[in-house]
Amino acid sequence: MKAFILAAGLGTRLKPITDFKPKALVEINGIPLIEHNIVKLIKSGFNSIIINVHHFADQVIDFVKSKNSFGIDIHFSDERNLLLDTGGGLKNVRWFFNDDKPFLIHNVDALTDIDLIKMYNHHYKNKSIATLAVQKRNSSRYFYFDDQLTLCGWINEKTSEKKIVRESSGELKKFAFSGIQFVEPVIFNFMLSSEVFSLVDLYLSIASKQRITYFDHTDSLFLDLGKKENLIEAERIIGK
């Protein structure tokens, strides 16, 4: 299986740690986030990974090469000239996902023990263009889904910005997105025309006509390691 690790972010919330290193190389118990992710993916059956890089890109590339690419096939998508955001980053690696099989997209700063095999089977069963890993947890932003598991909208509760893109007769449920998703390669047929855009914008632009569903992993661990306050908690959990 193939995967795309989103690792090009500036790591602004982790400053001053990221003043001299990329977010992907921030360590938890002496192990960089990128290594935690790659090892987890290998254990789940992934053998071909592409990683996008921007901030201190050479450091990420050199680290992975120093580990002999962890014994699998690893490529890099170079965004040093222009940071493409998550959706633009995906659009830029279309060439890599050329085997007509579903693939995983995973934020480098998402620490979780989610069962990726179970999530893949859920995605396969529901036959949607994308399956988003979500939880019932406190957040400032949420996706809305109907009782058929289908994406219907999004809200930013800090700014009160709300987008409903698909009609539903029932009450909508809201979930926080975990930055992990299985996606069908047909999604490349629906990319936005702009060069820089987010995956959230992409999903909302196609949700009225394409079915996007969710996988609820509320019962599993999740920490957003893009936040400094979560790094100590992560070290405590992993150190057990």
ZARO-736615 format. One line per 4 residues: their letters; for each residue z, x, y of C-alpha. Coordinates in steps of 0.2 Angstrom, whole numbers, plus 2048, in hexadecimal, padded with zeros to 3 digits. Layout:
<rs>
a = Z/X/Y | ...;
</rs>
This chain:
<rs>
mkaf = 800/800/800 | 7FD/805/812 | 809/804/821 | 808/807/834;
ilaa = 818/80E/83C | 819/80B/84E | 820/81B/856 | 817/81D/866;
glgt = 825/816/871 | 82D/81F/87F | 83F/81C/879 | 844/817/88B;
rlkp = 854/80E/885 | 85A/81E/87C | 859/82A/88B | 85F/838/88D;
itdf = 85D/83A/87A | 84A/838/87C | 848/843/88B | 844/851/87F;
kpka = 83F/849/86F | 836/839/869 | 83F/82A/863 | 838/82D/852;
lvei = 842/83D/851 | 853/836/857 | 85E/839/848 | 86A/82E/83E;
ngip = 876/839/834 | 86A/848/837 | 85B/83F/831 | 84D/839/83D;
lieh = 848/827/83E | 837/82B/839 | 83D/833/829 | 849/824/825;
nivk = 839/819/827 | 82D/823/81D | 83A/825/80E | 83D/812/80E;
liks = 82B/80E/80E | 828/81A/800 | 836/812/7F6 | 82E/801/7F8;
gfns = 81D/807/7F2 | 813/80D/801 | 809/81C/7FF | 7FE/81D/80E;
iiin = 805/81C/820 | 7FE/81E/832 | 80A/822/840 | 805/81F/852;
vhhf = 80C/82D/85E | 80D/82F/871 | 81E/836/878 | 820/848/872;
adqv = 812/844/865 | 812/856/85F | 824/856/85A | 821/847/84E;
idfv = 811/84E/847 | 819/85F/844 | 829/857/83C | 81F/84D/82F;
kskn = 814/85C/82B | 823/866/828 | 828/85A/81B | 817/85B/813;
sfgi = 814/849/818 | 822/844/80C | 815/846/7FD | 80A/837/803;
dihf = 7FB/834/80E | 800/834/820 | 7F5/833/82F | 7F8/832/842;
sder = 7F1/827/850 | 7F1/832/860 | 7F6/827/86F | 7FB/836/87A;
nlll = 7ED/832/887 | 7F2/81F/888 | 800/816/881 | 7F8/806/879;
dtgg = 808/7FB/876 | 80A/7F4/864 | 7FB/7E9/864 | 7EF/7F6/86B;
glkn = 7F6/802/860 | 7F2/7F8/851 | 7E0/7F5/858 | 7DE/808/859;
vrwf = 7E1/80A/846 | 7D5/7FD/83F | 7CC/80B/837 | 7DB/80F/82C;
fndd = 7DD/7FE/825 | 7CC/7FC/81D | 7D0/7F7/80B | 7D2/7E4/80E;
kpfl = 7E4/7E4/809 | 7F4/7DE/812 | 7FE/7EC/81B | 80E/7EF/823;
ihnv = 812/7F2/835 | 824/7F9/838 | 82D/7FE/848 | 834/810/847;
dalt = 844/80A/84F | 847/7FC/843 | 855/800/837 | 856/7F4/829;
didl = 859/7F2/816 | 84C/7E3/815 | 844/7E1/804 | 832/7E5/809;
ikmy = 82C/7E1/7F7 | 833/7D0/7F9 | 82C/7CE/80A | 81B/7D3/804;
nhhy = 81C/7C6/7F6 | 821/7B9/803 | 812/7BE/80D | 806/7BD/7FF;
knks = 80C/7AC/7F9 | 80B/7A4/80B | 7F9/7AA/80E | 7FC/7AD/821;
iatl = 7F3/7B9/82C | 804/7C1/830 | 816/7C0/82A | 823/7C5/836;
avqk = 834/7CB/831 | 841/7C1/83B | 854/7BE/83B | 860/7B1/843;
rnss = 868/7BD/84F | 86C/7BE/861 | 85D/7C4/86C | 855/7C2/87C;
ryfy = 845/7BD/874 | 840/7B2/866 | 832/7AB/85C | 831/799/859;
fddq = 82C/792/848 | 829/781/840 | 830/77A/830 | 820/781/827;
ltlc = 825/793/82C | 817/793/839 | 818/79C/849 | 817/790/858;
gwin = 81D/79A/867 | 828/7A6/86F | 836/7A7/87D | 83E/7B4/887;
ekts = 84F/7AD/88B | 853/7BA/899 | 844/7B5/8A3 | 842/7A3/89D;
ekki = 830/7A7/899 | 82A/79C/88A | 81A/79A/881 | 816/78C/875;
vres = 805/78F/86D | 805/783/85E | 80A/771/85E | 818/76B/852;
sgel = 81F/75A/84E | 830/761/849 | 83D/76B/850 | 839/77D/853;
kkfa = 845/78B/84C | 847/79B/855 | 849/7AC/84D | 84A/7BE/854;
fsgi = 83C/7CA/84F | 840/7DA/846 | 830/7E4/849 | 82B/7E3/837;
qfve = 81B/7D9/831 | 80F/7D8/823 | 7FD/7D5/82A | 7EC/7D1/823;
pvif = 7DE/7DC/828 | 7D4/7CD/82E | 7DF/7CE/83D | 7D4/7DB/844;
nfml = 7C7/7CD/847 | 7D3/7C5/854 | 7D8/7D4/85F | 7DA/7D2/871;
ssev = 7CC/7DA/87C | 7D8/7E4/886 | 7DD/7F6/881 | 7EF/7F4/883;
fslv = 7F9/7E5/87D | 808/7E0/872 | 808/7D9/860 | 812/7CA/868;
dlyl = 803/7C7/873 | 7F7/7C8/865 | 801/7BC/85A | 803/7AF/867;
sias = 7F1/7B0/86C | 7EB/7AC/85A | 7FA/7A1/854 | 7F2/791/859;
kqri = 7E4/793/84C | 7EA/7A0/840 | 7FA/79E/836 | 808/7AB/839;
tyfd = 818/7A8/82F | 829/7B0/82E | 834/7B8/821 | 846/7B5/825;
htds = 851/7C5/820 | 861/7BF/829 | 86B/7C4/81A | 865/7D6/81C;
lfld = 86A/7E5/827 | 861/7E7/838 | 864/7F3/846 | 859/7F6/855;
lgkk = 85B/809/857 | 851/808/867 | 863/804/86E | 86F/813/870;
enli = 87E/808/86C | 877/805/85B | 875/817/856 | 887/819/852;
eaer = 888/809/848 | 879/80F/83E | 881/820/83A | 891/816/834;
iigk = 886/80B/829 | 87B/818/822 | 88A/824/81F | 892/818/813;
</rs>
